[in-house]
Amino acid sequence: MIYGYIRINADRRTIAKFCKQNRIAVNKWTSKLPAALQQGDVVICSELPRFGNISAIADLLKICMGKGVDVWSVRDGYRLGEGLILGCFFYI
């Protein structure tokens, strides 16, 4: 499942533009990550600070990496995790 993590409308536009350019379909838009994240899921955010302070970001990444969930940050250009979805690579 591919989650688009949004906090404000600008996040949705940024993620949607990125996904359109890379032919990726967001399955669910959310402002709160579900507890049921599973291995192979991808969370796409506009930028990592949307998740909160540095401690919150570190905690989220620890949980996601432990579950095998990739976290992509569009503006930061980060692709964190081990999975390859659609063989897609992106450059900002």
C-alpha positions as CSV (number, residue, x, y, z in Angstrom):
1,M,0.0,0.0,0.0
2,I,1.3,3.5,-0.8
3,Y,0.3,6.2,1.7
4,G,0.5,9.9,1.0
5,Y,1.2,11.6,4.3
6,I,-0.3,15.1,4.3
7,R,-0.4,17.9,7.0
8,I,-1.6,20.7,4.7
9,N,-3.0,21.0,1.2
10,A,0.4,22.0,-0.2
11,D,1.7,18.6,0.9
12,R,-0.9,16.9,-1.2
13,R,0.0,18.9,-4.3
14,T,3.7,18.3,-3.8
15,I,3.2,14.5,-3.4
16,A,0.6,14.3,-6.2
17,K,3.0,16.1,-8.6
18,F,5.8,13.7,-7.7
19,C,3.6,10.7,-8.1
20,K,2.3,11.8,-11.4
21,Q,5.9,12.4,-12.7
22,N,6.9,8.9,-11.5
23,R,3.7,7.1,-12.4
24,I,2.9,6.1,-8.9
25,A,-0.6,5.8,-7.5
26,V,-1.3,6.8,-3.9
27,N,-3.7,4.2,-2.4
28,K,-4.6,6.3,0.7
29,W,-4.1,9.9,1.8
30,T,-3.7,10.3,5.5
31,S,-2.6,12.8,8.1
32,K,-2.1,10.0,10.7
33,L,-0.1,6.9,9.9
34,P,-2.1,3.7,10.5
35,A,-0.8,1.2,13.1
36,A,-1.4,-1.5,10.5
37,L,1.6,-0.6,8.4
38,Q,3.1,-3.7,6.8
39,Q,6.3,-4.8,5.2
40,G,6.4,-3.5,1.6
41,D,4.2,-0.4,2.3
42,V,5.5,3.0,1.3
43,V,4.9,6.3,3.0
44,I,5.5,9.3,0.9
45,C,5.7,12.7,2.6
46,S,6.6,16.2,1.3
47,E,9.4,16.5,3.8
48,L,10.5,14.7,7.0
49,P,9.8,17.6,9.4
50,R,6.1,17.1,8.7
51,F,6.3,14.2,11.1
52,G,7.3,16.5,14.0
53,N,10.5,17.2,15.9
54,I,13.7,15.2,15.5
55,S,12.7,12.8,18.2
56,A,9.4,12.1,16.6
57,I,11.0,11.6,13.2
58,A,13.6,9.2,14.7
59,D,10.9,7.2,16.4
60,L,8.8,7.0,13.3
61,L,11.7,5.9,11.1
62,K,12.7,3.3,13.7
63,I,9.1,1.8,13.6
64,C,8.9,2.0,9.8
65,M,12.3,0.4,9.2
66,G,11.5,-2.3,11.8
67,K,8.4,-3.2,9.9
68,G,10.0,-3.0,6.4
69,V,8.1,0.1,5.5
70,D,9.8,2.6,3.1
71,V,9.6,6.3,3.8
72,W,10.1,8.7,0.9
73,S,10.6,12.4,1.3
74,V,9.9,14.3,-1.9
75,R,11.5,17.7,-1.1
76,D,14.4,16.2,0.8
77,G,15.1,13.6,-1.9
78,Y,15.3,10.8,0.7
79,R,14.2,7.3,0.0
80,L,14.6,5.4,3.2
81,G,14.1,1.6,3.4
82,E,15.2,-1.5,1.6
83,G,12.2,-2.2,-0.7
84,L,12.1,-1.3,-4.4
85,I,8.6,-0.3,-5.5
86,L,8.1,-0.4,-9.3
87,G,11.8,-0.1,-9.7
88,C,11.4,3.7,-9.4
89,F,14.2,6.1,-8.6
90,F,13.7,9.8,-8.4
91,Y,15.9,12.9,-8.4
92,I,14.9,16.3,-7.1
